Amino acid sequence: MVTLRAKMSYVIKLRKEGRTKSIVDGADMLTILMEEPIFGGDEQEIMDGCLEFFVGGAISIASTTANFIMRTAQLPDVKQKVREEFKRVVVVPIESQGKSFSMKESFTFDTI
């Protein structure tokens, strides 16, 4: 099994050799970290920087979602508005295709 660190090391090697390019216009995170003098081109530092941004992003998304759910539960008027919008944006389009909506079937790991 290939580890995440091994995959990242391989991508960094390819980028340093000029065998890959960013798929976005402008610099991507890897390019920025590789060119940043503070990292000094150190592969370990670059990998750690990538992981920090990845984990930080995942944590902030989870935190934002948890805060949204908590605040929504505390405010009945907001909860009602969220339910109405969810029904309008998610349930109605599914039912308009002649399908029945099931929370359990609609929100599996694969569909989210």
DONU-615363 format. One record per residue: residue in one letter; x, y, z of N, C-alpha, C, O in turn; residue number from 1. Coordinates in Angstrom, 2 decimals. Example, Ala and Ser with C-alpha at 12.3 -4.5 7.8 and 13.67 -1.06 7.14 Angstrom:
2
A 13.19 -5.69 7.80 12.30 -4.50 7.80 13.20 -3.30 7.80 14.24 -3.32 8.46 1;
S 12.85 -2.25 7.08 13.67 -1.06 7.14 12.90 0.03 7.87 13.41 1.14 8.04 2;
***
This chain:
112
M 0.84 -1.18 0.00 0.00 0.00 0.00 0.89 1.25 0.00 1.83 1.35 0.79 1;
V 0.59 2.18 -0.87 1.35 3.42 -0.98 0.78 4.44 0.01 -0.43 4.66 0.05 2;
T 1.65 5.03 0.78 1.22 6.00 1.79 0.99 7.37 1.16 1.47 7.66 0.06 3;
L 0.24 8.19 1.87 0.00 9.57 1.42 1.32 10.31 1.29 1.52 11.06 0.33 4;
R 2.21 10.11 2.24 3.51 10.78 2.21 4.30 10.37 0.96 4.94 11.21 0.33 5;
A 4.24 9.09 0.59 4.94 8.62 -0.60 4.35 9.24 -1.86 5.08 9.61 -2.78 6;
K 3.03 9.35 -1.91 2.37 9.97 -3.07 2.75 11.44 -3.18 3.06 11.94 -4.26 7;
M 2.71 12.15 -2.04 3.07 13.57 -2.05 4.52 13.76 -2.46 4.84 14.67 -3.23 8;
S 5.40 12.91 -1.96 6.81 12.98 -2.31 7.00 12.80 -3.81 7.81 13.50 -4.43 9;
Y 6.26 11.87 -4.38 6.35 11.62 -5.83 5.87 12.83 -6.62 6.51 13.21 -7.61 10;
V 4.77 13.43 -6.21 4.25 14.60 -6.92 5.23 15.77 -6.81 5.46 16.48 -7.79 11;
I 5.81 15.97 -5.64 6.79 17.04 -5.46 8.00 16.80 -6.37 8.49 17.73 -7.01 12;
K 8.46 15.56 -6.43 9.60 15.20 -7.29 9.27 15.52 -8.75 10.08 16.12 -9.45 13;
L 8.08 15.10 -9.19 7.69 15.37 -10.58 7.62 16.87 -10.86 8.06 17.34 -11.91 14;
R 7.07 17.62 -9.90 6.95 19.07 -10.09 8.33 19.72 -10.14 8.56 20.62 -10.96 15;
K 9.25 19.28 -9.27 10.61 19.84 -9.28 11.32 19.55 -10.60 12.09 20.37 -11.09 16;
E 11.05 18.39 -11.15 11.67 18.00 -12.42 10.98 18.64 -13.62 11.44 18.50 -14.76 17;
G 9.87 19.35 -13.38 9.15 20.00 -14.46 8.30 19.05 -15.29 7.89 19.39 -16.40 18;
R 8.04 17.86 -14.75 7.26 16.86 -15.49 5.76 17.02 -15.28 4.97 16.39 -15.98 19;
T 5.35 17.84 -14.32 3.93 18.14 -14.12 3.77 19.65 -13.97 4.71 20.36 -13.63 20;
K 2.57 20.11 -14.24 2.26 21.53 -14.09 0.97 21.65 -13.30 0.20 20.70 -13.19 21;
S 0.75 22.83 -12.77 -0.49 23.10 -12.06 -1.66 22.99 -13.02 -1.55 23.38 -14.19 22;
I -2.78 22.45 -12.54 -3.96 22.33 -13.41 -4.86 23.54 -13.30 -5.92 23.60 -13.93 23;
V -4.45 24.52 -12.49 -5.25 25.74 -12.33 -4.48 26.91 -12.91 -3.25 26.87 -13.02 24;
D -5.21 27.96 -13.28 -4.54 29.18 -13.72 -3.90 29.83 -12.51 -4.53 29.95 -11.46 25;
G -2.68 30.25 -12.64 -1.98 30.82 -11.50 -1.36 29.71 -10.66 -1.33 28.55 -11.06 26;
A -0.87 30.09 -9.52 -0.18 29.12 -8.67 -1.15 28.35 -7.79 -2.11 28.91 -7.25 27;
D -0.90 27.05 -7.67 -1.67 26.25 -6.73 -0.89 26.17 -5.41 0.21 26.71 -5.31 28;
M -1.46 25.51 -4.42 -0.84 25.46 -3.10 0.55 24.83 -3.15 1.47 25.33 -2.52 29;
L 0.69 23.75 -3.89 1.99 23.09 -3.97 3.05 24.01 -4.58 4.17 24.08 -4.08 30;
T 2.69 24.70 -5.65 3.63 25.61 -6.29 4.04 26.73 -5.33 5.22 27.07 -5.23 31;
I 3.08 27.29 -4.63 3.37 28.36 -3.67 4.33 27.86 -2.60 5.31 28.54 -2.28 32;
L 4.05 26.69 -2.03 4.91 26.16 -0.98 6.31 25.83 -1.50 7.30 26.03 -0.80 33;
M 6.38 25.32 -2.72 7.69 24.98 -3.28 8.53 26.23 -3.56 9.75 26.18 -3.49 34;
E 7.86 27.34 -3.88 8.58 28.57 -4.21 8.81 29.45 -3.00 9.58 30.42 -3.08 35;
E 8.17 29.15 -1.89 8.28 29.97 -0.68 9.66 29.78 -0.04 10.03 28.65 0.31 36;
P 10.43 30.87 0.11 11.78 30.75 0.67 11.82 30.15 2.08 12.80 29.49 2.45 37;
I 10.78 30.37 2.87 10.79 29.86 4.24 10.88 28.34 4.29 11.41 27.78 5.26 38;
F 10.39 27.65 3.26 10.46 26.19 3.22 11.80 25.71 2.65 12.18 24.55 2.84 39;
G 12.50 26.59 1.96 13.83 26.27 1.44 13.89 25.06 0.52 14.94 24.44 0.38 40;
G 12.76 24.73 -0.10 12.75 23.57 -0.99 12.79 22.24 -0.27 12.90 21.19 -0.91 41;
D 12.70 22.26 1.06 12.73 21.02 1.85 11.44 20.25 1.66 10.35 20.73 2.00 42;
E 11.56 19.05 1.10 10.39 18.24 0.77 9.52 17.96 2.00 8.29 18.02 1.92 43;
Q 10.15 17.66 3.12 9.39 17.37 4.34 8.58 18.59 4.79 7.42 18.46 5.17 44;
E 9.18 19.77 4.73 8.49 21.00 5.12 7.33 21.29 4.17 6.26 21.73 4.60 45;
I 7.54 21.06 2.89 6.49 21.29 1.88 5.31 20.35 2.13 4.16 20.77 2.10 46;
M 5.62 19.06 2.39 4.55 18.09 2.68 3.79 18.48 3.94 2.56 18.40 3.98 47;
D 4.52 18.88 4.98 3.87 19.29 6.22 2.97 20.51 5.99 1.87 20.59 6.54 48;
G 3.43 21.45 5.17 2.62 22.62 4.85 1.34 22.24 4.13 0.27 22.77 4.43 49;
C 1.45 21.33 3.16 0.26 20.86 2.44 -0.73 20.20 3.39 -1.93 20.47 3.34 50;
L -0.22 19.34 4.27 -1.10 18.65 5.22 -1.76 19.62 6.19 -2.93 19.46 6.54 51;
E -1.02 20.63 6.64 -1.59 21.64 7.55 -2.77 22.35 6.90 -3.81 22.53 7.53 52;
F -2.61 22.76 5.64 -3.72 23.44 4.96 -4.90 22.50 4.72 -6.05 22.91 4.85 53;
F -4.61 21.25 4.37 -5.67 20.27 4.14 -6.46 20.01 5.42 -7.69 20.07 5.42 54;
V -5.75 19.71 6.50 -6.41 19.42 7.77 -7.12 20.66 8.31 -8.24 20.57 8.81 55;
G -6.47 21.82 8.19 -7.09 23.06 8.65 -8.40 23.34 7.92 -9.37 23.79 8.52 56;
G -8.41 23.09 6.62 -9.63 23.28 5.84 -10.73 22.32 6.25 -11.89 22.71 6.37 57;
A -10.36 21.07 6.48 -11.35 20.07 6.88 -11.91 20.39 8.26 -13.11 20.24 8.49 58;
I -11.05 20.84 9.17 -11.50 21.17 10.52 -12.43 22.38 10.49 -13.45 22.39 11.18 59;
S -12.08 23.40 9.69 -12.94 24.59 9.68 -14.29 24.29 9.03 -15.30 24.87 9.43 60;
I -14.32 23.40 8.04 -15.61 23.01 7.44 -16.45 22.26 8.47 -17.64 22.52 8.61 61;
A -15.83 21.33 9.18 -16.55 20.57 10.21 -17.04 21.48 11.32 -18.17 21.34 11.80 62;
S -16.21 22.43 11.72 -16.59 23.37 12.78 -17.74 24.26 12.33 -18.68 24.50 13.08 63;
T -17.67 24.76 11.11 -18.73 25.60 10.58 -20.04 24.83 10.49 -21.10 25.36 10.85 64;
T -19.99 23.61 10.03 -21.19 22.78 9.92 -21.79 22.51 11.30 -23.00 22.60 11.48 65;
A -20.94 22.17 12.26 -21.42 21.90 13.62 -22.05 23.15 14.24 -23.10 23.06 14.88 66;
N -21.43 24.31 14.04 -21.99 25.56 14.58 -23.32 25.89 13.90 -24.25 26.35 14.56 67;
F -23.40 25.66 12.60 -24.65 25.91 11.89 -25.78 25.04 12.45 -26.88 25.53 12.70 68;
I -25.51 23.77 12.64 -26.52 22.85 13.15 -26.93 23.25 14.57 -28.12 23.26 14.90 69;
M -25.95 23.58 15.41 -26.26 23.98 16.79 -27.11 25.25 16.82 -28.12 25.30 17.52 70;
R -26.70 26.27 16.07 -27.45 27.54 16.07 -28.84 27.36 15.47 -29.81 27.95 15.94 71;
T -28.94 26.55 14.42 -30.23 26.30 13.80 -31.18 25.63 14.78 -32.36 25.96 14.84 72;
A -30.66 24.70 15.56 -31.49 24.00 16.54 -31.98 24.93 17.64 -33.03 24.70 18.23 73;
Q -31.22 25.99 17.91 -31.58 26.93 18.97 -32.57 28.01 18.50 -33.19 28.68 19.33 74;
L -32.71 28.19 17.21 -33.55 29.26 16.68 -34.68 28.68 15.83 -34.47 28.37 14.66 75;
P -35.87 28.52 16.41 -36.99 27.87 15.70 -37.34 28.52 14.37 -37.66 27.82 13.41 76;
D -37.29 29.85 14.28 -37.64 30.51 13.01 -36.62 30.20 11.92 -36.98 30.01 10.76 77;
V -35.36 30.14 12.30 -34.31 29.79 11.33 -34.45 28.32 10.92 -34.31 27.98 9.75 78;
K -34.73 27.46 11.90 -34.90 26.04 11.60 -36.02 25.84 10.60 -35.90 25.04 9.68 79;
Q -37.12 26.57 10.75 -38.24 26.46 9.83 -37.85 26.93 8.43 -38.21 26.29 7.44 80;
K -37.10 28.03 8.34 -36.65 28.52 7.04 -35.71 27.53 6.35 -35.79 27.33 5.14 81;
V -34.83 26.90 7.13 -33.91 25.91 6.57 -34.70 24.71 6.04 -34.42 24.21 4.96 82;
R -35.69 24.27 6.82 -36.53 23.15 6.37 -37.26 23.47 5.07 -37.32 22.65 4.16 83;
E -37.81 24.70 5.00 -38.54 25.10 3.79 -37.60 25.15 2.58 -37.95 24.68 1.50 84;
E -36.42 25.71 2.78 -35.48 25.79 1.65 -34.98 24.41 1.25 -34.83 24.12 0.07 85;
F -34.72 23.55 2.23 -34.29 22.18 1.94 -35.35 21.47 1.11 -35.04 20.79 0.13 86;
K -36.60 21.64 1.51 -37.69 20.99 0.77 -37.75 21.54 -0.66 -37.89 20.77 -1.62 87;
R -37.63 22.86 -0.80 -37.71 23.49 -2.11 -36.53 23.08 -3.01 -36.72 22.81 -4.20 88;
V -35.33 23.05 -2.45 -34.13 22.82 -3.25 -33.83 21.33 -3.44 -33.30 20.94 -4.48 89;
V -34.15 20.49 -2.45 -33.77 19.07 -2.51 -34.97 18.16 -2.76 -34.97 17.37 -3.71 90;
V -35.99 18.27 -1.93 -37.10 17.31 -1.97 -37.95 17.49 -3.23 -38.23 16.51 -3.93 91;
V -38.38 18.71 -3.51 -39.28 18.95 -4.64 -38.66 18.50 -5.97 -39.34 17.82 -6.74 92;
P -37.39 18.84 -6.27 -36.81 18.35 -7.53 -36.77 16.83 -7.64 -36.98 16.28 -8.72 93;
I -36.52 16.15 -6.53 -36.50 14.68 -6.55 -37.90 14.14 -6.82 -38.09 13.25 -7.65 94;
E -38.88 14.69 -6.11 -40.26 14.21 -6.26 -40.84 14.60 -7.62 -41.72 13.91 -8.14 95;
S -40.35 15.70 -8.21 -40.84 16.10 -9.54 -40.38 15.14 -10.64 -40.91 15.15 -11.75 96;
Q -39.39 14.32 -10.32 -38.92 13.30 -11.27 -39.66 11.99 -11.07 -39.32 10.97 -11.67 97;
G -40.68 12.02 -10.22 -41.48 10.82 -9.98 -40.85 9.88 -8.96 -41.30 8.75 -8.80 98;
K -39.82 10.34 -8.28 -39.15 9.52 -7.27 -39.62 9.96 -5.89 -40.02 11.11 -5.69 99;
S -39.57 9.05 -4.94 -39.91 9.44 -3.58 -38.63 9.82 -2.85 -37.58 9.23 -3.08 100;
F -38.73 10.80 -1.98 -37.57 11.27 -1.23 -37.43 10.48 0.06 -38.39 10.32 0.81 101;
S -36.23 10.00 0.31 -35.92 9.30 1.55 -34.62 9.87 2.08 -33.58 9.80 1.41 102;
M -34.66 10.43 3.28 -33.46 11.01 3.87 -32.36 9.96 3.97 -31.20 10.23 3.67 103;
K -32.72 8.76 4.39 -31.75 7.68 4.57 -31.09 7.29 3.24 -29.88 7.07 3.19 104;
E -31.87 7.21 2.18 -31.32 6.82 0.88 -30.63 7.97 0.17 -29.70 7.75 -0.61 105;
S -31.06 9.20 0.43 -30.52 10.34 -0.28 -29.17 10.80 0.26 -28.36 11.37 -0.48 106;
F -28.91 10.56 1.53 -27.69 11.06 2.13 -26.80 9.94 2.64 -26.60 9.76 3.84 107;
T -26.28 9.18 1.70 -25.32 8.14 2.03 -23.92 8.76 1.88 -23.79 9.87 1.37 108;
F -22.92 8.05 2.31 -21.53 8.53 2.18 -21.20 8.84 0.73 -20.53 9.82 0.44 109;
D -21.66 8.01 -0.19 -21.34 8.18 -1.60 -22.01 9.40 -2.21 -21.42 10.06 -3.08 110;
T -23.24 9.73 -1.79 -23.94 10.86 -2.38 -23.53 12.20 -1.81 -23.67 13.23 -2.46 111;
I -23.02 12.19 -0.60 -22.59 13.45 0.01 -21.23 13.80 -0.52 -20.66 14.83 -0.15 112;
***
